[in-house]
């Protein structure tokens, strides 16, 4: 039972808040604190987000700080969601507020070959101790690509706390982890470019979060190639290889996890990837002000004016081949919608067999369409979105189907967890995540029998 909860400090990570709560409350072990905070004992606090907190903890937290404020001002959500499309932004926010789904999947958190750890500024820690009597983990020190504390011009120090999706559930108390140091080593320095880029990242991260319109960040950055050597005189060809080489020369090895391959740059410009660090790195190189990069409402104006968005008009004559005519997407969309409705329903129901999860990629493979073809067909895309479900909902549907099949196959024989596992190929932890969703697809009695298998 939670009888006390500390105040949350400015720019403090929710994980740091939970760790201080554990230290202040006098729990003998961090596991006891996790039991009071989260839905299940084996849940852990997410360093960059929040985690599946229970209703009691949520009510107490909301009396101190609203969930919206926690998400936007005390998690790394703005870093991963700023350039996502509108639908995914809304789904991610709803998921974080309700507590369902995995934010790492919803926000496409990039994986890293190198181990990321929590970092800190020794001078910030000193100021925290003087002001509050203790220190805490700051969001600004966890921004991907940032190397220095922009307030004190001090290089950030590493702790041994790994930032990973699967890690130890232990709550590391900042006051115990961050050593007491009243100075910053003079021999530890970074380049002027890195310091300027750190300032740029900070501004982009802390500017007001705005929901995207129809344009992507890649389209906006492409429009900013006007007047540079990276766009042909006709405006239709982007010299991406030359841009990539110049970016590498400009930044050198100063940006860990930054643009390191040519395809990284191509994915940003085509809108296929919305990596916050890559987009900021490219925008900084092209001298795009942070206010423009983080204000989607003005992007359309730049895109319309851009030569890149205006193909040259060629006069058609009888002696000139016109080439292939443009596809009539509206007509194709209307013709394919009824067929797609049947295909999607068949995927969802399993066609008499095992049910499947409806995704755009699955539909395109069955229809033998090219990648992203559905993006050109709004009616078809709307049909697919009607069948959208979280992984937990899909696993619950799958368990109900498997239990029904086992009941028919085994008759009066006792059904054990091993049978359900072999039928669904579900991991035990995924099975546990879907237990609260079973009643959506079956009766309470059957749902209870499935729960008892564990």
N, C-alpha and C positions, 0 to 999 in steps of 0.2 A: 504494500500500500504506500502511495506517495503522499508524504505529509509536508514536504518542503521542496521548492524548486528555486534555484538561484535566478537572478536577473540575467538576461543575455546582453553581452557587451556589443559595442559598435563593430560591425564587420566580422563578428565571430562566427565560425563554422558551427552548425548544429551539433556535429560530432564533438567539438570542444565543449559545448554547453552540456551535453550528456556526460562527458568525462568529469567535468567539474561538479555536476550533480552527484555522481558516484562518490567523489572525494569528500564533498561537503556532508553527505548524508550518513557517512560512517558505516557503509556496508562492509562486511568482512571479506566479501569477494565480489568481483565485477559481475559474476553470473547472477547474483541476487538482484543487482541493479537492472540487468537486462530483462529479468523476469517481470519487474514492475513496469518497464518501459515498453516492451514489445509484445506482439501477439503471442509469440511462442518463445520458449526458453532458448531454443537454438538459433534464434534470429540475432543479428548483429547490427550495430550502428554503421550506417554508410558514411564514409569520410566526406564524400563530396555532396551527398544528398541528405536524406533523413532516415529512411528505413520504415518497416511496417510497424508503427507504433500502435498500441492498443487505445481504446476509447478513453479510458481514464487519463492516461498520459496526454492524449491529444487535447482533452478538455482543459487540463491544467496549463498546458503550453499555450493554448489559445487565449487564456486569461492574462497571459503575459505578453504574447505577441501573436498576431493573426497569422494564419497559415500562408496567406498571400505574401505577407511581409517576410516570413521565414524563408519561403521559396526564393523570392527575388533578392533578398538582402542578406541571407545567411546560408545559402547553398551555392554551388557552382552552376546552377541552372542557367543563368544568363550566358555563360560561356558556351554551353552546348546547344542552346535553343535559339540563340539570336538570329541565325541565318537559316533555320529550318523553315519548311513551307508551313502555311497557316494551319492546316489540318493537324499536322504532327505537333505543332506548338500547343494547340488546344488540348489534344489528347494527352500530351505529356504533363501539362499543368493539372488537368483533372485527375490523372493517375497519382501524381504526387500528393494532391490534397486528400483524395479518398484513401490512398495507401495501397492500391492494387497495381500489379504490373511491375516490371523491372525497369527503372529509369535508364539503366545502361543500354538496354535494347531500344527503348522508346526514343532516346535521344541520340542513338548511334555514337556512343562515347568511343572515340578512337582507341584502339589497342596500341601498346608500345612495346618494342622489342627490348628496351631498357627498363629497368625497374624505377618507378616513380615513388618518391617519398615525401612526407610532409616536411616543409621547410619553414624557417623562421628568420627574423631579423633580430640580432642581439640588442640593438638599440630600441626597437619597438618593445621587446620584452622588458627592458629596463623601465621604459615609460609606463607600461602596463602595471608593473609591480609598484611603482611610485604612486600611481593613480588609484588602482583597485586593490593593491595588496597581493595580487597574483597575476600571472600572465595567461594568455590563451592563444589558440591557433587562429591566424587571420586568413580570410579568404584571399586577400590580395597576394599572399605569398604562395598560393597554389595555382595561380593562373598559368596555363601551359605556355612555355616559351620564355617566361619572365625570369630574369637572373638576379635582379637587384631590388632592394627596397627603394622605391622612387622617392620616399619621404626623406630617408637618411643617406641615400646614395651609397648604400652598403650592400655588398654581395650577400645573398641569402645563404644560410647554413642548412645542411641536411640533418634530419633526424634519422632514426632507424625504423620509423613507422612506414611501412609500405602502403601505397595507395593501389589497391587491387580489388577486383570484384569478389574474388575468393581469397580471404585472408583470415588471420586469427580474429575472433570476436572480442578480444580484450580491449578494454577502454583505457587508453593511455592518457594520463592526466598531464596537461601542458606544464604545470608547475614542477612536476617531477622529471619531465623529459627535457625541458629547455634549461640549460645551465645558466647560472648567474654570471653574466659578462657585461662589463660597463664600457666596453670599447669595441671598435671594429678594426680588424687588422688592416694596416695601411698597404701591405704588400699584396692584398687580394683586390684586383681591379678588373674591370671589363672595358671594352672599347666604347668610344663615344657613340658609335652606331647602335650598340646594344643598349646603352642607357636611353638613347632617344626612342628606340623601339619599345623598351620597357614602359616608358611614359605613354606611348601610343596605345599599347595593349591595355594599360590601366584605364585610359580614357574610354576606350571602346567597351571595356567590361562594365564600367560604372555609369555610362550614359543610360538614360531612361530606356527601359525595355519596350520595344514597339513590335506589334505583330506585323508580319509581312503582308504585302499585297500580292498581286499576281506575278510580279517580277522576281527573279532570283538574284542573289548577290553576284552570281557569275555574269549575268546579263549587264548589271550595273557596272561592274569592274571592266567588262569588255568595252562598254561605251566610253570609258575613260582612256582607252588606248588611242582615241582620236588625237592627231597632232604629234604622235610619237613614232619612233622607227619600228614599232612592233605591229603596225597596221599598214597594209598596202595602200597605195594612193587611191585605189578604187573603193577601199573600205570593206572588201569582202574577204581578204586573207589576213589571218593573224600569224605573225612570225613568232610562234610559241617557243621554238627551239632557241632562238636568239634571246628572247625574254628570259627563258630558264637559265641560260648561261650567265646573263648579266646579274640575275638575282643571286646566283651562287657566288659570283665575284664580290657582290656588294655586301652580303651578309657573312660570307665565309663559313666558319664553324661556330658562329656565335649563337645560333638559334637551335637548341636541341628539340627534336621532334618536329622541326619545321619542314619546309619544302626541300626534299632531298632527291626526288626523282622527277623526271619530265612528266610522267603521268599524274603526279600530284597536281601540277599546275594545270594540266589539261582538264582534270576533273572539276577544279574550281571554276574555270572559265566556261565550261559547258553546263554548269549547274548540277553535275552528277554528285558532287560532294560539297558539303557546307562546313567543313572544318574551320572552326573559329580562328585558330592560329594561322593556317595557310591563307585564309582570306585577308586577315590583318597584315600578314607579311607582304602579300602582293600589293595591297592597298597602300601600305607604308612606302614601298619601293616606288609606286606610281604617284606618290605625294597626294593621296586622296585624304582630305581632312576627316578626322574621326566622326564629326557631326554629320557629314554626308554619308559616310559608310553605314552609320547606325540609324539613319532616318529613311526608312523604306518609302515614305510618302513622296519623296522627291526623286526617286530613282527613275520613274517613268518619264519625267521631263528630260533627263539626260539621255535615256535610251532612244527616245523619239528623235532627238536632235543629232544623234550619232550617225556618222557615215557608215559605221559597221551595221546599222539597222536599216540602211536604205540601199538596196541593190540597184545598180544602174539600169535605167529603162532602155531596152533595145527596141528599135523600130522593126516591126515585123514586115518583111517583104516576101514576095513569092520565091525569091532566089535564096532565102534564108531558112534553114531547118529550125523549126520551133522546138523540137525535142518533145519529151514526154509532158503531157498536160498534168496539171496539179490534181491530186486526188480530191474528190468531193467528200470530205470527212463527214459532213452533216448527213448525207444520204447513206453512207456506209454505216454510220452510227445507228440510224433508224432501222436499217435492214438487219444489223447484227444483234441488236438489243434482245429481241425475242429468243433467238437461238442461245445467246449468252445466258439468259435467265435460266434456261433448262440446264445448261452446262454447269453453272454455278450451283444450282440446287442439287445436281447430281454429285458434285464434289462434296458439298456440305453433308448430304445424307449418306454418302458412300456408295450409292447405287446398289443397295442391297448388301454391301460389304462394310468394310471399316470406314468410318467417317474421316474426312480430311479437313484441314483448315484452309479456308478460302483466302488466297492472296493473289495479288496482281501477277506475280511471277508464275504461279501455278496455272492460272487461267491462260496466260499467254503461251505457255508451253503446250497445253491441251489444244488450244485453238491454232497452234503453229503460227503465231504472230511474232514479229520481231520484238526485241526488247523495247519497252516503253510505248508500244502501240496504243495501249489503253489510254494513255495521256491525251491522245488525239480524239478520243471517243467519250465525251462527257456522260452520255446516257449509260454506256457500258460501265464506265467508272463508278457511276452512282449505284448501279446494281451490285457491283463488287463490294462497295462500302457498306451496303445494307447488311451484308453477311460478315462484317468485321467482328472479330472477337479476340479477347486476350488469350494468351497461352493457357492461363488458368482455366478459362471457360472451355477451351478446346480439350484440355486434359480431362476435365470433368465429363464432357460429352463422350470422350473416348472410354472412360472408366465405366460409364453407364452402359454403353454398347457392349463392352467386353464382359461385364457382369451378366448382361442378358444372354449373351452367347454361351457363357460358361454354364448358366442355369439350364439352358437347353441341352448342352452337350453332356453335362455331368449328372443330370437328373437329381436324385436325392443325395448324392455324394457331397461331402463337405468341401466348400470352396475356401482355399487359403490364399494368402497374399501372393505366394509364388505363382499360382495360376493366373492371377490378374496381372502380375508383373510380366510373365511370359507372353501374355496375350497383347498387352499394350506397349511393352518395352519401355515402360516409364521408370525413371529413377524414384527412389523412395521419397526424396525431398520434393520432387515435382508432384508426386501423388499427394503429399501432405498439403502442398500449396492449393490444390484444387478442391479440397474437401468441403470448403465453405460454399462452393459453387454447384454442388451436386443437385440441390433442390430445384435448380432452374430447369433440369432435364429429366427428373424422375420424382417419384413420390418420396415423402419423408421417411417412410419405412425402409424402402430400398436404399435410400441414401445412407440411413443409419447402418444397414447391413454392410454396405461397402466400407464405411468408416471403421467398422469393427474388425475388418480384415487386417488392419495395421497392427 
